[in-house]
Amino acid sequence: MAPLDAAAPGTLAGLPLEALMARLDGAAPEDGIAAYRTWLGGNPVSPQRFAAWFNLGVLLGAGGDRQGAMVAYRQALALKPDLHQAAVNLGLALEAEGRAEDALALWQGALQPDEARIPLLNHRGRLLESRKQYAEAERTLRASLLIDPQQPDVIQHWAHLRQKGCMWPLRGDGIPGLSEDAMALQGGPLGALALTDDPALQRRIGEAWIARKVPPAPERLAPARGYAHDRIRVGYLSSDFCRHAMGFLIVELLERHDRGRFEVFGYCSTEEDGSDLRRRIIAALDHHVPIGLLSEEEAARRIRADEIDILVDLNGLTRGARLGALRWKPAPVQATYLGYVGPVPIPELDWLICDEVVIPPGQAEHYAPRPLPLGGLYQANDSRAPSLPAITRAEEGLPADAFVLCCFNNFYKITPEVFGAWMAILRRAPQAVLWLTEDNATGIANLRAQAEAAGVAAGRIVFATRSDPSRYLARLGLADLFVDTFPYNAGTVASDALRKGLPIVTLAGRAFASRMAASLLTAVGLPDGIATTLDDYIEIAAAHATDPARHARARASLADGAWARSIGDTAGFAVRMEAAFERIRLAP
């Protein structure tokens, strides 16, 4: 439609709205905005005005006029209060304005018949989850699933909310119409690592998620036979080149790559955080390539244009992953590493970098892509000694004479079985306290209630406030024993604990995620902390808490630079990683 020459209301008076919409097919947005305003002016009593206001709101919002869009949506709702699409869009605009409470109130008040309630409930649950109001978010998403249980994305968020909020049993009373198997398969890959120790099931969950979320690309970009560069071009693909656990682990490896044999590219979709760590990561790259604003195809074609020999994905199935780019196969050899410690079953990936502790040979068949074990510990680390603040137990609210059991893992990793084991340890060691991270209010309330139900005073659980990385690391030096979670172990946190001379008790299972701490303990020479049953886990931890001599021996084994000689030997790690790269460079 050409720009309206006659913009007076009378020019469109009496024209049915559907006729106007047909004339606007393919028109520029500004012409559509002008036309809807003209039509509204010329049709003051049309029963179709609500739809015109809604369409006008969509165009204004798309053009960046959020205030104008909000006015239009309110006009639409005034004429048709049950127009749930307008309520959804108005709420999203309010949320974008930073008015989360107004958005929540709108969606709560706009609840409609079942077919309209679902999007309103889902947006409300999403926003409540982002605000860590987990109990209310869980109830909201459950209400949506009771209307329609066939919503995989909602199931994923609902299930993970119950994990994060320590709402046990994790499946609650279930969802009518959903079997336990269906709930597991739709629960999402991150939650799966804390739900099951079965790598085959983890793989099935990942495959189901990928089938829903990441379709195959229409072509393969990289030449199958690879390139013949003098230096191997290694591209690291990540959304976490910042003050993130992955960033802390990977930075020194990037710095130590042998530039005589390797050229290092960083394909970065990381939001700028202004941190020293981000600046250090970027400085460690030969080529920093921002791809955050590129589509998946554009990112893949940029990687292909750089003729990357080996592309290393550092996200896996976690937030920020560029899985769509990987599906274009922009590099002849593609590996996944460090970001996700489980199967990443994308056919275009060739390797999963690991070690023979986290993926024993007998479990390799359950993984995709195929495991690539390094000659030693799988986990990169930064050997630089950080500057830490001087802190005391009193400042952290810890009893001076208590035996402090510590676990700074996120709440979603805490299972009823592990928490029950912690309570058993506390009952056997009356002088002990349990020190956890202050993750979220819902989880804290539920854990305190569970402790009381287990016959342990809730006051024996101390919650550490969130802090910067240096204070968090200093806190580990105040504890006596790190008690790990299962089936999703500590990874970065376990390395940090050992670095501070803090012994660990872990339960090792079958899956990668349940063997991370065992790999670290094996590397540092402290296998006595590895249990293979929950009863053994309780016995080992209780012995530490009640037998000072045994605990002192474990402490002594971590003294005198044990971490630096093993886990923290980044120079040696870089050599082993580069040897693996050279082995797979031309491997199909």
Backbone torsions as a table, in degrees:
resi	resn	phi	psi	omega
1	MET	NA	131.0	176.2
2	ALA	-73.1	158.9	177.3
3	PRO	-53.3	140.2	-178.5
4	LEU	-65.0	122.8	176.2
5	ASP	-81.8	-35.3	179.6
6	ALA	-110.7	93.8	-173.4
7	ALA	-91.5	8.1	179.0
8	ALA	-68.9	146.4	-178.0
9	PRO	-53.2	-33.1	-176.2
10	GLY	-64.7	-21.8	-177.2
11	THR	-65.0	-24.6	-179.1
12	LEU	-117.9	10.5	-178.4
13	ALA	-62.8	133.0	177.7
14	GLY	80.9	-6.3	179.4
15	LEU	-74.6	125.4	176.6
16	PRO	-59.4	145.4	-176.8
17	LEU	-60.8	-37.4	-178.7
18	GLU	-64.4	-30.3	176.5
19	ALA	-69.2	-40.5	176.2
20	LEU	-61.8	-43.8	-178.6
21	MET	-62.6	-35.9	177.7
22	ALA	-65.8	-38.4	178.9
23	ARG	-67.8	-26.9	-177.2
24	LEU	-85.8	-3.6	-179.0
25	ASP	-59.3	117.8	-179.4
26	GLY	84.7	1.1	-178.7
27	ALA	-74.5	157.0	175.8
28	ALA	-66.2	148.1	-178.1
29	PRO	-56.0	-40.4	-178.1
30	GLU	-65.2	-31.5	176.7
31	ASP	-70.6	-37.4	177.3
32	GLY	-63.9	-42.3	178.8
33	ILE	-60.5	-46.7	180.0
34	ALA	-63.0	-39.8	-177.8
35	ALA	-66.5	-43.9	179.8
36	TYR	-64.4	-39.4	178.3
37	ARG	-64.9	-41.0	177.8
38	THR	-63.5	-44.1	-180.0
39	TRP	-62.3	-42.4	180.0
40	LEU	-63.4	-38.4	178.6
41	GLY	-67.4	-30.6	-176.9
42	GLY	-93.4	-4.0	-177.4
43	ASN	-133.5	67.6	-171.5
44	PRO	-69.3	-17.1	-177.1
45	VAL	-121.5	11.4	-178.6
46	SER	-66.2	136.5	175.8
47	PRO	-69.4	-6.1	-179.8
48	GLN	-94.0	4.9	-175.1
49	ARG	-61.4	-35.0	-179.2
50	PHE	-58.6	-40.1	-179.1
51	ALA	-70.1	-36.7	178.1
52	ALA	-64.9	-42.7	177.6
53	TRP	-62.4	-41.1	179.5
54	PHE	-63.0	-47.9	179.6
55	ASN	-61.8	-37.8	176.6
56	LEU	-63.0	-41.1	178.5
57	GLY	-61.4	-40.7	179.2
58	VAL	-61.3	-45.1	-179.0
59	LEU	-66.6	-41.9	179.5
60	LEU	-64.4	-42.8	179.2
61	GLY	-62.9	-43.2	179.8
62	ALA	-64.0	-28.9	179.6
63	GLY	-87.1	1.4	176.7
64	GLY	94.7	-0.3	179.1
65	ASP	-91.0	78.4	-175.2
66	ARG	-65.4	-39.6	-179.0
67	GLN	-64.5	-43.9	178.1
68	GLY	-63.1	-38.9	178.4
69	ALA	-63.4	-41.7	-179.5
70	MET	-63.0	-39.4	176.8
71	VAL	-61.8	-43.6	-178.5
72	ALA	-64.3	-43.2	179.8
73	TYR	-64.7	-37.7	178.7
74	ARG	-65.6	-38.2	177.0
75	GLN	-63.5	-41.2	179.4
76	ALA	-62.8	-42.6	-179.4
77	LEU	-70.0	-31.2	177.4
78	ALA	-64.7	-34.3	-179.9
79	LEU	-84.2	-31.2	-178.5
80	LYS	-141.2	85.4	-174.1
81	PRO	-58.9	-21.7	-179.2
82	ASP	-94.7	16.4	176.9
83	LEU	-79.4	85.7	-171.6
84	HIS	-66.4	-26.0	177.7
85	GLN	-62.2	-37.7	177.8
86	ALA	-68.9	-37.2	177.9
87	ALA	-65.2	-40.8	177.8
88	VAL	-61.0	-50.8	-175.9
89	ASN	-66.3	-39.0	177.8
90	LEU	-64.1	-41.5	177.6
91	GLY	-62.6	-40.8	177.9
92	LEU	-63.7	-37.2	177.1
93	ALA	-66.2	-42.3	176.4
94	LEU	-61.4	-42.3	178.1
95	GLU	-60.5	-43.6	179.0
96	ALA	-63.6	-26.6	177.2
97	GLU	-80.9	-1.2	-176.9
98	GLY	83.9	13.7	-177.1
99	ARG	-103.6	63.1	-175.0
100	ALA	-61.9	-42.1	-178.6
101	GLU	-62.2	-39.4	178.6
102	ASP	-65.7	-39.3	178.5
103	ALA	-63.5	-45.2	179.8
104	LEU	-61.8	-42.5	179.9
105	ALA	-64.7	-40.5	178.5
106	LEU	-61.3	-50.1	-177.9
107	TRP	-65.2	-35.5	177.5
108	GLN	-64.4	-42.8	-177.7
109	GLY	-77.4	-14.5	-175.7
110	ALA	-97.6	11.4	-178.2
111	LEU	-58.5	133.6	-169.3
112	GLN	-127.6	-171.5	173.1
113	PRO	-55.0	164.2	-168.0
114	ASP	-51.2	-44.8	-175.3
115	GLU	-65.5	-24.1	178.6
116	ALA	-95.2	-24.7	-176.2
117	ARG	-67.4	-32.9	-171.7
118	ILE	-57.4	-53.9	-179.6
119	PRO	-63.6	-33.9	178.4
120	LEU	-66.1	-45.1	177.3
121	LEU	-62.6	-41.7	-176.6
122	ASN	-66.9	-42.1	177.3
123	HIS	-66.1	-38.9	178.8
124	ARG	-64.4	-44.2	178.1
125	GLY	-62.2	-41.4	178.7
126	ARG	-60.3	-45.3	-178.5
127	LEU	-69.0	-40.0	176.6
128	LEU	-61.8	-40.1	177.9
129	GLU	-63.0	-41.8	-179.7
130	SER	-64.1	-22.9	178.7
131	ARG	-94.9	8.0	-179.4
132	LYS	61.6	25.2	173.2
133	GLN	-90.8	68.9	-166.3
134	TYR	-67.6	-38.6	-177.7
135	ALA	-62.9	-46.6	-179.7
136	GLU	-69.7	-37.2	177.8
137	ALA	-62.6	-42.3	180.0
138	GLU	-62.5	-44.2	179.5
139	ARG	-63.4	-38.6	-178.9
140	THR	-65.7	-46.3	-179.3
141	LEU	-70.4	-33.4	175.4
142	ARG	-62.8	-40.1	177.9
143	ALA	-60.4	-38.6	177.3
144	SER	-64.8	-43.0	-178.7
145	LEU	-69.4	-28.8	176.8
146	LEU	-68.6	-26.6	174.6
147	ILE	-76.6	-47.3	-179.0
148	ASP	-142.3	101.9	-178.0
149	PRO	-73.8	-11.7	-177.0
150	GLN	-89.6	63.1	178.3
151	GLN	-132.8	87.1	-174.2
152	PRO	-56.7	-41.3	-178.9
153	ASP	-65.2	-37.6	179.3
154	VAL	-69.9	-40.1	176.5
155	ILE	-58.4	-44.7	-179.2
156	GLN	-58.3	-47.5	-178.9
157	HIS	-69.4	-41.1	-179.8
158	TRP	-61.4	-45.7	-179.1
159	ALA	-64.3	-42.0	-178.2
160	HIS	-71.7	-31.3	174.0
161	LEU	-59.8	-42.7	179.5
162	ARG	-64.5	-36.3	175.9
163	GLN	-65.3	-49.1	-175.9
164	LYS	-65.4	-33.6	-179.0
165	GLY	-91.3	7.2	-178.5
166	CYS	50.6	46.4	179.0
167	MET	-92.8	100.3	-172.5
168	TRP	-110.8	146.4	-3.0
169	PRO	-65.1	153.2	-169.2
170	LEU	-62.6	-29.2	179.0
171	ARG	-95.4	6.0	178.2
172	GLY	55.1	-136.2	176.9
173	ASP	-89.8	8.9	-177.7
174	GLY	79.5	176.0	177.3
175	ILE	-121.7	118.7	178.0
176	PRO	-53.1	132.8	-179.4
177	GLY	93.8	-4.1	179.9
178	LEU	-123.8	120.4	175.1
179	SER	-75.5	164.8	177.6
180	GLU	-61.7	-37.4	179.6
181	ASP	-65.3	-42.9	179.1
182	ALA	-64.6	-40.3	178.2
183	MET	-63.2	-40.8	179.4
184	ALA	-64.6	-45.7	-176.5
185	LEU	-66.4	-25.4	-178.8
186	GLN	-103.0	9.2	-176.0
187	GLY	-80.3	-9.5	177.0
188	GLY	95.8	147.8	-173.3
189	PRO	-70.2	-34.9	-179.9
190	LEU	-68.6	-46.4	177.4
191	GLY	-61.5	-29.4	-178.8
192	ALA	-61.6	-34.2	-178.0
193	LEU	-64.8	-28.6	178.7
194	ALA	-97.6	-1.7	-177.2
195	LEU	-99.8	-37.6	-173.0
196	THR	-139.4	148.4	176.0
197	ASP	-100.3	13.1	-177.6
198	ASP	-98.2	107.1	-177.8
199	PRO	-64.5	-28.2	177.7
200	ALA	-66.4	-40.5	176.8
201	LEU	-69.2	-40.0	175.8
202	GLN	-56.7	-40.6	179.3
203	ARG	-64.8	-43.8	178.9
204	ARG	-61.6	-40.2	178.6
205	ILE	-64.0	-42.9	177.9
206	GLY	-63.5	-41.0	179.3
207	GLU	-63.6	-41.2	179.4
208	ALA	-64.5	-40.9	-179.8
209	TRP	-66.4	-44.9	-179.8
210	ILE	-63.2	-40.4	178.8
211	ALA	-60.2	-34.2	178.8
212	ARG	-79.0	-32.9	-164.9
213	LYS	-109.1	-30.1	-168.7
214	VAL	-131.3	87.0	-178.5
215	PRO	-69.0	158.1	177.1
216	PRO	-61.5	151.6	174.9
217	ALA	-81.9	156.4	-176.8
218	PRO	-73.2	-13.8	179.5
219	GLU	-155.0	163.1	175.0
220	ARG	-100.9	127.9	-173.3
221	LEU	-88.7	-38.7	-172.3
222	ALA	-79.9	146.3	173.5
223	PRO	-67.9	135.2	-175.0
224	ALA	-60.8	-32.4	-176.2
225	ARG	-88.7	0.8	175.7
226	GLY	75.5	-162.1	-174.9
227	TYR	-119.8	179.7	179.5
228	ALA	-132.1	56.4	-179.8
229	HIS	-78.2	149.2	176.5
230	ASP	-64.7	-39.8	175.2
231	ARG	-110.8	138.8	178.0
232	ILE	-69.1	125.6	178.4
233	ARG	-90.6	112.4	179.7
234	VAL	-106.1	124.3	176.3
235	GLY	-109.5	126.2	175.5
236	TYR	-101.8	127.5	-175.5
237	LEU	-111.2	118.6	-173.7
238	SER	-158.1	150.4	168.4
239	SER	-103.4	8.8	-172.4
240	ASP	-123.7	32.2	173.1
241	PHE	-79.6	69.7	-173.9
242	CYS	-163.5	-164.8	179.8
243	ARG	-77.9	73.5	-176.6
244	HIS	-133.7	156.0	-177.4
245	ALA	-53.5	-42.5	179.3
246	MET	-63.5	-40.3	179.7
247	GLY	-61.4	-41.4	178.8
248	PHE	-63.3	-37.5	-177.2
249	LEU	-75.0	-38.4	-167.4
250	ILE	-89.0	-19.7	-166.1
251	VAL	-58.1	-45.2	-175.1
252	GLU	-73.2	-30.2	174.0
253	LEU	-59.3	-43.8	177.9
254	LEU	-59.6	-40.1	-179.3
255	GLU	-68.4	-33.4	-170.7
256	ARG	-92.2	-5.4	178.6
257	HIS	-55.1	136.7	-179.5
258	ASP	-71.6	106.2	-176.2
259	ARG	-71.3	-12.2	173.1
260	GLY	-72.0	-22.7	-177.4
261	ARG	-119.6	-16.0	-175.1
262	PHE	-133.7	144.3	172.4
263	GLU	-119.4	125.8	-167.4
264	VAL	-108.6	122.7	176.9
265	PHE	-111.0	142.0	174.3
266	GLY	-121.0	112.4	178.4
267	TYR	-94.2	108.2	-160.3
268	CYS	-115.8	120.3	170.8
269	SER	-115.0	30.8	-176.3
270	THR	-82.3	137.3	171.3
271	GLU	-72.4	138.5	-178.5
272	GLU	-66.0	127.1	177.1
273	ASP	-116.0	-1.1	176.2
274	GLY	68.2	14.9	-173.9
275	SER	-84.7	158.0	174.1
276	ASP	-61.4	-36.8	-179.2
277	LEU	-63.7	-42.4	178.7
278	ARG	-62.0	-43.8	178.9
279	ARG	-61.8	-38.1	179.4
280	ARG	-66.6	-41.1	178.8
281	ILE	-62.3	-48.1	-178.3
282	ILE	-62.5	-39.3	178.8
283	ALA	-65.5	-26.0	-178.0
284	ALA	-79.4	-11.6	-178.5
285	LEU	-90.7	140.3	171.1
286	ASP	-70.7	-33.9	-179.5
287	HIS	-139.3	113.7	175.0
288	HIS	-96.1	116.9	-173.9
289	VAL	-118.6	99.8	177.8
290	PRO	-68.8	129.1	178.8
291	ILE	-128.1	11.7	-175.4
292	GLY	-60.4	-29.6	-177.9
293	LEU	-96.6	0.5	-179.7
294	LEU	-89.6	147.4	172.6
295	SER	-69.3	170.5	179.3
296	GLU	-60.9	-43.4	178.8
297	GLU	-65.1	-43.5	179.7
298	GLU	-62.6	-41.0	178.1
299	ALA	-63.1	-43.7	-179.8
300	ALA	-62.9	-42.8	-179.2
301	ARG	-68.1	-30.5	175.4
302	ARG	-67.3	-42.9	177.9
303	ILE	-62.3	-42.6	178.1
304	ARG	-62.4	-40.3	-179.5
305	ALA	-63.2	-29.2	178.9
306	ASP	-81.9	-2.1	178.6
307	GLU	51.8	53.4	178.7
308	ILE	-69.7	131.0	178.1
309	ASP	-78.6	-45.7	-178.5
310	ILE	-132.1	120.4	177.5
311	LEU	-102.8	123.6	-177.5
312	VAL	-110.8	110.5	177.4
313	ASP	-80.3	125.9	-177.6
314	LEU	-106.9	12.6	179.3
315	ASN	-111.2	-42.1	-172.9
316	GLY	63.9	-134.6	-177.5
317	LEU	-98.3	50.6	179.7
318	THR	-121.7	171.0	-178.4
319	ARG	-57.5	136.8	178.2
320	GLY	91.0	-3.9	-177.7
321	ALA	-62.7	147.8	176.0
322	ARG	-109.6	59.0	-176.2
323	LEU	-65.0	-33.4	178.3
324	GLY	-62.0	-37.5	177.5
325	ALA	-66.2	-40.2	178.8
326	LEU	-61.8	-32.7	-176.9
327	ARG	-69.9	-16.5	173.1
328	TRP	-78.4	-5.3	-178.9
329	LYS	50.2	62.5	-177.4
330	PRO	-75.9	-12.9	177.0
331	ALA	-126.0	146.7	-178.4
332	PRO	-65.1	-28.4	176.3
333	VAL	-124.9	126.6	-178.6
334	GLN	-130.6	132.3	-178.6
335	ALA	-128.6	156.1	172.4
336	THR	-117.3	143.7	-171.6
337	TYR	-154.6	133.9	161.4
338	LEU	75.6	-39.2	-173.9
339	GLY	-71.3	-36.7	-178.1
340	TYR	-133.1	121.3	-171.2
341	VAL	-99.8	62.0	178.3
342	GLY	-166.6	-176.1	179.2
343	PRO	-61.7	138.4	173.9
344	VAL	-123.7	78.9	-167.2
345	PRO	-79.5	65.0	172.6
346	ILE	-103.4	124.3	-175.1
347	PRO	-58.1	-26.0	-176.6
348	GLU	-79.4	-7.9	173.2
349	LEU	-87.5	139.6	-177.4
350	ASP	-101.6	-32.0	-170.7
351	TRP	-141.8	148.0	169.8
352	LEU	-117.3	111.0	-175.5
353	ILE	-75.9	128.6	-172.1
354	CYS	-154.1	-162.9	167.1
355	ASP	-138.1	176.7	-173.5
356	GLU	-82.7	-0.8	171.4
357	VAL	-87.8	-48.6	-177.9
358	VAL	-69.8	-33.9	173.6
359	ILE	-127.0	90.1	177.1
360	PRO	-62.4	152.3	-179.4
361	PRO	-52.3	-33.8	-178.6
362	GLY	-71.1	-13.4	179.6
363	GLN	-106.1	-5.4	-172.2
364	ALA	-58.7	-32.7	-176.4
365	GLU	-63.2	-20.5	-176.9
366	HIS	-84.7	-4.9	-172.6
367	TYR	-104.3	147.9	169.4
368	ALA	-142.7	131.9	-2.0
369	PRO	-68.8	-178.6	-175.9
370	ARG	-68.9	142.5	-178.1
371	PRO	-66.3	140.7	172.7
372	LEU	-119.5	90.6	-177.5
373	PRO	-75.4	131.7	173.1
374	LEU	-77.4	165.8	177.7
375	GLY	-82.3	62.6	-176.6
376	GLY	137.8	-161.1	-176.4
377	LEU	-52.6	135.8	-179.1
378	TYR	-76.7	-24.7	-165.8
379	GLN	-89.7	123.2	171.1
380	ALA	-71.6	154.4	177.8
381	ASN	-147.2	162.4	177.2
382	ASP	-102.1	117.3	-175.5
383	SER	-81.1	-11.2	-179.1
384	ARG	-60.9	133.9	178.9
385	ALA	-80.4	117.2	-179.7
386	PRO	-75.4	157.3	174.7
387	SER	-85.7	122.3	-174.1
388	LEU	-115.5	146.9	176.3
389	PRO	-74.6	154.5	174.2
390	ALA	-86.0	119.2	-179.2
391	ILE	-131.5	162.0	-178.8
392	THR	-124.6	162.5	175.8
393	ARG	-61.0	-38.4	-179.1
394	ALA	-59.6	-41.3	179.8
395	GLU	-64.7	-26.9	-178.4
396	GLU	-96.1	4.6	178.7
397	GLY	75.7	23.6	-179.1
398	LEU	-101.3	140.4	175.4
399	PRO	-63.6	137.3	-176.2
400	ALA	-63.4	-34.4	-173.1
401	ASP	-104.9	11.7	-178.0
402	ALA	-83.7	155.6	168.5
403	PHE	-89.5	116.1	-170.8
404	VAL	-97.5	111.1	169.7
405	LEU	-86.2	130.4	-171.7
406	CYS	-125.4	140.8	168.9
407	CYS	-149.5	110.0	-179.1
408	PHE	-100.6	24.5	174.4
409	ASN	-74.5	156.9	175.9
410	ASN	-64.4	151.6	-175.2
411	PHE	-59.0	-32.7	-175.5
412	TYR	-65.1	-16.7	176.3
413	LYS	-81.6	-13.0	-178.2
414	ILE	-83.3	120.6	179.2
415	THR	-104.8	161.7	177.6
416	PRO	-57.2	-36.8	-178.2
417	GLU	-66.8	-44.4	179.7
418	VAL	-67.4	-42.7	179.1
419	PHE	-63.5	-38.2	175.9
420	GLY	-61.2	-37.7	177.3
421	ALA	-65.4	-41.7	177.9
422	TRP	-60.7	-40.4	179.4
423	MET	-65.3	-38.2	177.5
424	ALA	-62.7	-39.9	178.4
425	ILE	-64.7	-43.9	180.0
426	LEU	-64.0	-36.3	178.2
427	ARG	-66.6	-33.5	-179.8
428	ARG	-82.4	-15.8	-178.9
429	ALA	-127.4	83.5	-173.7
430	PRO	-60.1	-22.3	-178.5
431	GLN	-87.4	1.1	-174.9
432	ALA	-93.2	152.6	170.9
433	VAL	-128.7	160.6	179.6
434	LEU	-112.0	127.6	-175.0
435	TRP	-114.1	114.7	-178.0
436	LEU	-120.8	167.2	175.5
437	THR	-80.5	142.8	176.9
438	GLU	-78.8	80.7	-171.7
439	ASP	-77.3	-57.7	180.0
440	ASN	-157.6	153.6	-173.2
441	ALA	-64.5	-38.2	179.6
442	THR	-61.3	-47.6	-179.6
443	GLY	-64.0	-41.7	179.9
444	ILE	-60.1	-47.0	-179.6
445	ALA	-61.9	-41.1	-179.0
446	ASN	-69.6	-38.6	178.8
447	LEU	-67.0	-40.3	177.3
448	ARG	-62.3	-42.1	179.1
449	ALA	-65.1	-39.7	178.6
450	GLN	-64.9	-37.7	178.3
451	ALA	-62.4	-47.2	179.6
452	GLU	-60.2	-41.6	179.3
453	ALA	-64.5	-26.1	179.7
454	ALA	-90.0	5.4	178.5
455	GLY	81.3	22.2	178.3
456	VAL	-118.7	128.6	-179.8
457	ALA	-60.1	133.0	-178.3
458	ALA	-59.9	-26.3	179.6
459	GLY	-67.3	-11.8	177.7
460	ARG	-83.6	-0.4	171.3
461	ILE	-105.4	121.8	180.0
462	VAL	-108.9	135.6	-178.6
463	PHE	-111.5	124.1	179.5
464	ALA	-86.9	131.1	177.8
465	THR	-66.5	156.3	175.8
466	ARG	-62.9	143.5	-176.4
467	SER	-146.3	175.3	176.4
468	ASP	-74.8	164.8	-174.2
469	PRO	-58.7	-34.0	-177.2
470	SER	-70.2	-39.7	179.0
471	ARG	-70.1	-39.4	177.0
472	TYR	-57.7	-44.4	-178.6
473	LEU	-67.5	-38.4	178.0
474	ALA	-64.4	-35.4	179.5
475	ARG	-60.3	-36.7	-179.6
476	LEU	-58.8	-27.5	178.2
477	GLY	-72.5	-11.9	179.2
478	LEU	-90.2	-16.0	-176.4
479	ALA	-86.0	168.0	178.6
480	ASP	-105.8	-32.8	-175.9
481	LEU	-153.0	132.6	175.0
482	PHE	-92.6	120.5	178.2
483	VAL	-104.4	117.7	-169.5
484	ASP	-83.0	164.0	175.7
485	THR	-96.5	163.6	-179.5
486	PHE	-151.5	137.5	10.2
487	PRO	-87.6	0.9	178.9
488	TYR	-106.2	99.6	-178.9
489	ASN	-69.2	170.2	165.2
490	ALA	-73.5	144.7	175.1
491	GLY	-116.5	-81.7	176.4
492	THR	-59.3	-43.0	-177.4
493	VAL	-64.5	-37.3	178.2
494	ALA	-64.5	-41.9	176.9
495	SER	-61.7	-42.6	178.9
496	ASP	-62.4	-40.6	179.7
497	ALA	-61.7	-47.0	-180.0
498	LEU	-65.1	-35.3	177.3
499	ARG	-60.0	-36.5	179.7
500	LYS	-85.8	9.2	178.4
501	GLY	76.8	21.2	-177.1
502	LEU	-96.5	115.2	178.1
503	PRO	-62.0	153.7	-178.4
504	ILE	-124.5	140.5	165.8
505	VAL	-114.8	123.7	-178.4
506	THR	-129.3	158.0	174.3
507	LEU	-110.2	116.3	-178.4
508	ALA	-94.9	131.3	178.7
509	GLY	-118.1	-139.5	-176.0
510	ARG	-97.8	-34.2	-170.8
511	ALA	-86.8	155.6	176.8
512	PHE	-46.9	-51.9	-174.9
513	ALA	-61.6	-26.7	-178.2
514	SER	-93.3	9.0	-179.1
515	ARG	-128.3	6.5	-178.7
516	MET	-62.0	-49.5	-178.5
517	ALA	-66.6	-33.6	176.2
518	ALA	-62.1	-39.5	177.7
519	SER	-62.2	-43.1	179.4
520	LEU	-66.6	-43.4	179.1
521	LEU	-65.0	-36.7	176.3
522	THR	-63.8	-43.4	-178.3
523	ALA	-64.2	-38.6	-176.4
524	VAL	-86.0	-5.7	177.0
525	GLY	84.1	33.7	179.8
526	LEU	-129.5	59.1	-176.6
527	PRO	-68.5	-15.0	-179.9
528	ASP	-62.0	-17.1	179.8
529	GLY	-85.3	1.8	-176.5
530	ILE	-98.5	115.7	175.5
531	ALA	-101.6	153.9	177.4
532	THR	-116.5	-4.9	172.9
533	THR	-135.8	159.4	180.0
534	LEU	-65.3	-36.5	177.9
535	ASP	-62.9	-42.8	177.4
536	ASP	-62.9	-39.7	177.8
537	TYR	-56.5	-48.0	179.3
538	ILE	-63.1	-43.4	-177.7
539	GLU	-63.1	-45.1	-178.2
540	ILE	-64.6	-46.3	-178.7
541	ALA	-65.5	-42.5	178.9
542	ALA	-63.4	-36.2	177.7
543	ALA	-64.0	-40.9	175.7
544	HIS	-59.2	-42.7	-174.0
545	ALA	-75.2	-21.6	-175.3
546	THR	-116.3	-8.6	-178.2
547	ASP	-121.2	91.9	-177.0
548	PRO	-56.4	-35.1	-178.2
549	ALA	-66.4	-44.3	179.0
550	ARG	-61.9	-43.8	-179.3
551	HIS	-64.2	-39.1	179.9
552	ALA	-63.3	-36.8	178.8
553	ARG	-64.6	-40.7	178.4
554	ALA	-65.0	-41.6	176.8
555	ARG	-60.2	-43.3	-176.9
556	ALA	-64.7	-34.4	-178.8
557	SER	-68.8	-19.5	179.0
558	LEU	-96.3	-0.6	-178.3
559	ALA	-83.5	173.0	172.7
560	ASP	59.3	41.5	171.2
561	GLY	78.0	23.3	-179.4
562	ALA	-60.8	-42.4	179.7
563	TRP	-63.4	-46.1	-177.0
564	ALA	-63.1	-34.3	-178.5
565	ARG	-77.5	-15.6	-173.9
566	SER	-123.0	-85.0	-178.0
567	ILE	-60.0	-39.4	-176.0
568	GLY	-88.0	8.9	177.9
569	ASP	-81.0	76.7	-175.2
570	THR	-71.5	-30.7	176.8
571	ALA	-61.4	-45.9	177.5
572	GLY	-66.4	-37.7	178.6
573	PHE	-62.0	-43.8	-179.5
574	ALA	-59.0	-40.3	178.2
575	VAL	-61.3	-43.5	-178.5
576	ARG	-68.4	-39.4	178.0
577	MET	-66.0	-42.1	179.7
578	GLU	-65.8	-34.7	176.0
579	ALA	-63.4	-38.8	177.2
580	ALA	-66.1	-41.6	178.1
581	PHE	-60.0	-41.8	-179.3
582	GLU	-66.6	-31.8	178.6
583	ARG	-68.8	-36.6	-172.6
584	ILE	-98.0	-2.8	-172.5
585	ARG	-50.9	-45.2	-177.4
586	LEU	-112.4	12.5	-178.3
587	ALA	-75.3	138.7	178.5
588	PRO	-70.6	NA	NA
